[in-house]
């Protein structure tokens, strides 16, 4: 007689299947394991059930059911996070997978906006816009997997695309959102049908109400599920140019970076400073020089020529010299996103920790070098070289007022101890960043714990009050921001 025990369904299986259909509801072990990890080395979080709604109305019904049963909800897009999934309650959490909601609702060429569902990947959205002759400031990386809703909830303030160095983060590009609140109610933000019932199109963010859109950007998913977003679009540039420059010291590189950053209009679209080890890792060719990668997009040959000349003059005055063809190719890859679209050479460098931070322009040179020094010291002190460490240190401007500092550490994950040791390094880094008055660069599970621990008591209580008001049962990404 067989003693095989058939697994019992999750308690909400029948009711969820009634909302979206059994085809889009599962609690099978293999499926749960598939969504238990993101792309990081953070430990897996195995949920209890997965549901894939096809509309805002279905998301609303699912969230109302979760409220009635006090079931933790974990919204999920492409699973492209680099820093760990929300904790939830293992074995019980309800993952709402939004990837069926992948439609472009409208490309409004008169208002210069696009409205799309939250589950569309940024690569698909960007491709469809380019086909129409436009672009939106979407994901820098990894845009093949990033979804629009996940992008707006996470990466340091709504994400930023390949024009990060000139347009900055996406806050100002988001015109309005449709959000399913933790109670199941649906709100439309921005100047449009939510704030004027006589209007059918969201066309401005500023009018008709306080700025409720900003509340849901970079919230790490605690205030609601973004099922639709309306973004600004721009005419697509079709003229490209990419150059690289070599510098003997970081001080020389910084003189060039900081000077170029203050020029209007910006003589670059993407500008990245790379340390010698990073240049070696990224090109496969030994380098002893600091590198500036300058990628340009524009509308006329005259515009591009003027910007190339301005950049060359600044770099020469700072002690720079033209880079190699290989580095020029790397700058070109940064220009069209190829450098990070498939992670390029990075994909062969092993497991990774992206140790990234946002620093003020005033403090950027000091903190960039200090972070490198501390990380180097930790690696040597704890003998992490034996895991085949590869380093890539990058520094690039985000408009005039701040920089993105990135120290990316790759290693061979062939030891049970390796992951633990490199997660400890990430903790050291995040606390160091906060203690220096800077900010970890990504709003996901691991860094948000560090950030929230440095909130003032008044600010913490303010956010907690908002969370309790919107989510009285604390079902939406419970534990994020230590709430």
C-alpha positions in Angstrom: 0.0 0.0 0.0 1.4 3.4 -1.0 2.2 5.8 1.9 2.8 8.8 -0.5 1.1 11.9 1.0 -0.5 14.3 -1.5 0.5 17.9 -0.7 -2.4 20.0 0.6 -3.2 23.2 -1.2 -2.6 26.6 0.3 -5.6 27.7 2.3 -6.5 30.4 -0.4 -5.9 28.2 -3.4 -9.6 27.8 -4.3 -10.6 31.4 -3.8 -7.6 32.7 -5.7 -8.3 30.3 -8.6 -11.8 31.6 -8.7 -10.5 35.1 -9.2 -7.9 34.5 -11.9 -8.4 30.9 -12.9 -6.6 27.7 -11.9 -4.2 28.2 -14.9 -2.8 31.3 -13.1 -2.7 30.0 -9.6 -0.2 27.5 -8.2 1.4 26.3 -5.0 3.5 23.6 -6.7 6.9 23.2 -5.0 8.9 23.8 -8.2 7.0 27.0 -8.9 7.5 28.3 -5.3 11.2 27.6 -5.6 11.4 29.4 -8.9 10.2 32.7 -7.2 12.1 32.2 -3.9 15.2 34.0 -5.1 16.2 37.1 -7.1 19.5 37.5 -8.9 21.4 38.2 -5.7 23.2 35.9 -3.3 20.6 36.6 -0.6 19.0 33.6 1.0 15.8 32.3 -0.6 12.3 33.1 0.7 9.9 30.3 -0.2 6.3 31.7 -0.3 3.1 29.7 0.1 1.3 30.4 -3.2 1.7 32.4 -6.5 -1.1 34.1 -8.4 -0.8 35.9 -11.8 -3.6 38.4 -12.2 -4.4 39.9 -15.6 -6.0 43.2 -14.6 -6.1 45.9 -11.9 -9.5 44.6 -10.9 -8.1 41.1 -10.3 -5.2 42.6 -8.2 -7.8 44.5 -6.2 -9.8 41.3 -5.5 -6.7 39.4 -4.5 -5.6 42.1 -2.1 -9.0 42.3 -0.5 -8.9 38.5 0.1 -5.5 38.8 1.6 -6.8 41.4 4.0 -9.7 39.3 5.1 -7.3 36.4 5.9 -4.3 38.4 7.1 -2.1 36.9 4.4 1.2 38.6 3.6 1.4 39.9 0.1 4.7 40.0 -1.9 4.3 41.9 -5.3 6.7 40.5 -7.9 7.8 41.7 -11.3 10.7 40.2 -13.2 12.6 39.0 -10.2 15.6 41.2 -11.3 16.4 42.6 -7.8 20.0 42.5 -6.9 19.6 42.8 -3.2 17.1 40.2 -1.9 13.4 39.6 -1.7 11.0 40.9 0.9 10.9 38.6 3.9 7.1 37.9 4.1 6.2 34.7 6.0 7.8 31.6 4.5 5.3 29.0 3.5 2.4 31.4 3.8 3.1 34.5 1.8 1.1 35.2 -1.3 3.2 36.3 -4.3 1.3 38.4 -6.8 3.2 38.0 -10.1 2.3 40.9 -12.4 4.0 39.7 -15.5 0.7 39.0 -17.3 -0.1 42.7 -17.1 2.3 43.6 -19.8 0.4 45.9 -22.2 1.1 49.3 -23.5 -2.2 51.1 -23.0 -1.5 54.3 -24.9 1.4 56.1 -26.6 0.0 59.7 -26.6 2.2 61.5 -29.2 0.4 64.8 -28.7 0.9 64.9 -24.9 4.3 63.1 -25.2 3.4 60.4 -22.6 3.1 56.7 -22.5 0.8 54.7 -20.3 1.6 51.0 -19.7 0.8 48.2 -17.3 3.2 47.5 -14.4 4.2 44.1 -15.5 5.7 45.1 -18.9 9.5 44.7 -19.1 11.4 47.9 -19.6 13.1 46.4 -22.6 9.8 45.7 -24.4 8.4 49.1 -23.5 11.6 50.8 -24.6 11.7 48.9 -27.9 8.1 49.7 -28.7 8.7 53.4 -28.1 11.8 53.4 -30.3 9.8 51.9 -33.1 7.5 54.9 -32.8 10.5 57.3 -32.7 10.5 58.0 -28.9 12.3 56.9 -25.7 11.5 57.0 -22.0 14.1 57.1 -19.3 13.7 53.5 -18.2 16.0 50.9 -16.6 19.8 51.2 -16.7 20.1 47.4 -15.9 19.1 44.7 -16.2 16.4 46.0 -18.5 15.5 42.6 -20.1 14.0 41.5 -16.8 13.0 44.7 -15.0 9.3 45.4 -15.0 7.9 48.9 -15.0 6.2 48.5 -11.6 9.2 47.0 -10.0 11.4 49.7 -11.4 9.3 52.5 -9.9 9.0 50.8 -6.5 12.7 50.0 -6.2 15.9 51.3 -7.7 16.9 54.4 -5.8 14.0 56.5 -6.5 12.1 55.1 -9.5 15.1 54.0 -11.5 17.1 55.6 -14.3 17.9 54.7 -17.8 21.0 55.1 -20.0 20.5 58.9 -19.6 21.1 58.6 -15.9 24.0 61.1 -16.0 21.9 63.8 -17.7 18.2 63.1 -16.7 18.9 61.6 -13.3 16.4 59.4 -11.6 12.9 58.9 -13.0 10.9 60.9 -10.4 10.3 63.9 -12.6 9.4 61.6 -15.6 6.5 59.9 -13.8 3.3 61.7 -14.6 0.9 59.5 -12.7 0.2 56.0 -11.3 -2.6 53.6 -10.9 -2.1 51.8 -7.5 -3.9 49.1 -5.7 -3.7 50.1 -2.1 -3.1 47.5 0.7 -6.9 47.5 1.4 -7.7 46.6 -2.2 -8.9 50.1 -3.1 -7.6 51.6 -6.4 -6.2 55.1 -6.6 -5.2 57.1 -9.7 -2.5 59.8 -9.0 -1.4 62.7 -11.2 -3.4 65.3 -13.0 -6.1 63.2 -14.8 -9.1 61.0 -14.1 -8.2 60.5 -10.4 -8.1 64.2 -9.6 -10.6 65.5 -12.1 -13.5 63.1 -12.9 -14.1 65.0 -16.2 -10.7 64.1 -17.6 -9.9 60.8 -19.2 -6.1 61.2 -19.7 -3.3 61.7 -17.2 -1.2 64.5 -18.7 0.4 66.3 -15.8 1.7 65.4 -12.4 1.5 68.7 -10.6 -2.1 69.9 -10.9 -5.3 69.1 -9.0 -3.9 67.7 -5.7 -0.9 67.3 -3.5 1.8 65.2 -5.1 0.6 61.7 -4.2 2.6 60.2 -7.1 5.9 60.7 -5.2 4.6 58.8 -2.2 4.6 55.5 -4.2 8.0 56.0 -5.9 10.9 54.1 -4.3 8.6 52.8 -1.6 10.0 49.3 -1.9 6.5 48.1 -2.3 5.0 49.0 1.1 2.3 51.4 0.1 0.6 49.6 -2.8 0.9 47.7 -6.1 1.6 49.8 -9.1 -0.5 48.3 -11.9 -0.2 51.2 -14.4 2.1 54.1 -14.9 2.2 57.2 -17.2 5.6 58.5 -18.1 7.0 61.3 -20.2 8.5 60.4 -23.6 11.1 62.2 -25.7 12.1 62.1 -29.4 14.6 59.3 -30.0 18.1 60.5 -30.8 19.7 58.8 -33.8 23.2 60.2 -33.8 25.8 58.5 -31.6 29.4 59.1 -30.6 31.5 57.4 -28.0 35.0 58.2 -26.7 37.3 57.2 -23.9 40.2 59.1 -22.1 43.0 57.9 -19.9 44.3 59.5 -16.7 47.3 58.8 -14.6 45.6 59.5 -11.2 42.2 59.7 -9.7 42.7 63.4 -9.0 43.2 64.0 -12.7 40.0 62.0 -13.6 38.0 63.9 -10.9 39.1 67.3 -12.4 37.7 66.2 -15.7 34.5 64.6 -14.3 33.6 67.6 -12.1 34.3 70.1 -14.8 32.2 68.3 -17.4 29.4 67.8 -14.9 29.0 71.6 -14.6 28.7 72.4 -18.3 25.3 73.2 -19.9 24.2 71.6 -22.0 25.9 68.4 -20.8 28.6 67.3 -23.2 27.7 63.7 -22.6 24.7 61.3 -22.3 26.5 58.8 -20.2 29.8 59.5 -18.4 31.5 56.9 -16.3 34.8 57.0 -14.4 36.4 53.6 -14.1 39.4 52.5 -11.9 42.3 50.6 -13.4 41.2 47.2 -11.9 37.7 47.8 -13.3 39.0 48.7 -16.7 41.0 45.5 -16.7 38.0 43.4 -15.7 35.7 45.0 -18.2 38.0 44.8 -21.2 40.1 41.8 -20.4 43.2 43.9 -21.1 45.6 45.0 -18.3 45.3 48.7 -17.4 47.1 51.0 -15.0 45.2 54.1 -16.0 42.0 55.6 -14.7 39.4 55.7 -17.5 36.6 58.1 -18.5 34.0 56.7 -20.8 32.0 59.3 -22.6 28.9 58.3 -24.6 26.9 60.7 -26.6 23.4 60.8 -28.2 22.0 63.7 -30.1 19.8 65.1 -32.9 22.4 66.7 -35.2 26.0 66.2 -36.3 26.8 69.8 -35.2 25.5 69.1 -31.7 27.5 66.0 -31.4 30.7 67.6 -32.8 30.4 70.5 -30.3 30.0 68.2 -27.3 32.9 65.9 -28.4 35.1 69.0 -28.7 34.1 70.3 -25.3 34.8 66.9 -23.6 38.2 66.5 -25.4 39.3 70.0 -24.3 38.3 69.4 -20.7 40.0 66.0 -20.5 43.2 67.3 -22.1 43.4 70.2 -19.6 43.0 67.7 -16.8 45.9 65.6 -18.0 43.9 63.1 -20.0 44.8 61.5 -23.3 42.7 59.5 -25.8 41.8 56.0 -24.8 42.2 52.7 -26.8 39.8 51.4 -29.4 38.7 48.7 -26.9 37.8 51.3 -24.4 36.0 53.3 -27.1 34.0 50.2 -27.8 33.2 49.9 -24.1 31.9 53.5 -24.2 29.8 52.7 -27.2 28.4 49.7 -25.4 27.4 52.1 -22.5 25.7 54.3 -25.1 23.4 51.7 -26.4 23.0 49.7 -23.2 24.9 46.6 -24.5 27.5 46.9 -21.7 24.9 45.9 -19.2 22.0 44.5 -21.2 23.2 41.0 -20.8 25.8 41.8 -18.2 28.5 41.4 -20.9 31.8 40.2 -19.4 30.3 40.6 -15.9 28.3 37.5 -16.4 31.5 35.4 -16.5 33.1 37.0 -13.4 31.2 34.9 -10.8 28.7 35.7 -8.1 28.4 39.4 -7.2 27.6 42.0 -4.6 26.8 45.4 -6.0 28.0 47.8 -3.3 26.5 51.0 -4.5 25.7 54.4 -3.0 24.4 57.9 -3.7 26.9 60.6 -2.6 26.8 64.4 -2.9 29.0 66.0 -5.5 30.8 67.8 -2.7 31.7 64.5 -1.0 32.0 62.2 -4.1 35.8 62.1 -4.5 36.5 61.6 -0.8 33.9 58.9 -0.2 34.6 57.1 -3.5 38.2 56.6 -2.5 37.3 55.9 1.2 34.8 53.2 0.2 37.4 51.5 -2.0 40.0 51.6 0.8 37.6 50.1 3.4 36.5 47.4 1.0 40.1 46.5 0.1 41.0 46.3 3.8 38.0 44.1 4.6 38.8 41.7 1.7 42.5 41.4 2.8 41.7 41.2 6.5 39.2 38.4 6.0 41.2 36.5 3.4 38.5 36.9 0.7 41.1 36.9 -2.1 41.1 33.1 -2.1 37.6 33.2 -3.6 39.0 34.8 -6.8 37.8 38.4 -6.1 37.4 40.7 -9.1 36.6 44.4 -8.5 34.9 47.0 -10.7 34.8 50.5 -9.3 32.7 53.1 -11.1 31.8 56.7 -10.4 29.3 58.6 -12.5 27.4 61.9 -12.1 23.7 62.2 -11.7 23.0 65.7 -12.9 24.8 68.4 -11.0 24.2 67.6 -7.4 25.2 64.0 -6.8 27.1 61.0 -8.0 26.5 57.3 -8.1 29.4 55.4 -6.6 29.6 51.7 -7.4 32.1 49.1 -6.1 31.1 45.8 -7.6 32.7 42.7 -6.2 32.7 39.4 -8.0 33.8 36.1 -6.7 33.7 32.3 -7.3 30.9 30.9 -5.2 32.5 27.5 -4.7 32.6 27.4 -1.0 29.8 27.1 1.6 31.4 30.0 3.5 31.8 32.3 0.5 28.3 33.6 0.4 28.2 34.3 4.1 31.5 36.2 4.0 30.5 38.4 1.1 27.1 39.2 2.7 29.0 40.3 5.7 31.0 42.6 3.4 27.8 44.1 2.2 26.7 44.8 5.7 29.9 46.5 6.5 29.5 48.6 3.3 25.9 49.6 4.0 26.6 50.7 7.5 29.7 52.7 6.3 27.7 54.5 3.7 25.0 55.5 6.2 27.5 56.6 8.8 29.1 58.9 6.1 25.7 60.6 5.4 25.3 58.9 2.1 22.6 56.4 0.9 22.8 52.8 -0.3 21.9 53.0 -4.0 19.0 50.5 -4.2 15.7 50.2 -2.3 15.5 46.4 -1.8 15.5 44.1 1.1 19.1 44.2 2.2 19.9 48.0 1.9 16.5 49.2 3.2 17.2 47.7 6.6 20.4 49.7 6.8 18.7 52.9 5.6 15.7 52.6 7.9 17.9 52.2 10.9 19.3 55.7 10.3 16.0 57.4 10.0 15.3 60.0 12.6 12.6 58.9 15.2 10.2 61.5 13.9 10.6 60.4 10.3 10.3 56.7 11.2 7.0 57.5 13.1 5.7 59.5 10.1 6.3 56.6 7.7 4.9 54.1 10.2 1.8 56.2 10.5 1.3 56.3 6.8 1.9 52.5 6.6 -0.6 51.8 9.4 -3.2 54.0 7.8 -2.9 52.5 4.3 -2.3 49.0 5.5 -3.9 48.4 8.9 -3.3 44.7 8.7 0.4 45.1 7.6 0.0 42.7 4.7 1.9 44.5 2.0 5.6 43.6 2.1 5.6 43.3 5.9 9.1 44.0 7.3 10.3 46.3 4.6 11.9 49.5 6.1 11.7 47.7 9.4 8.0 48.4 9.5 
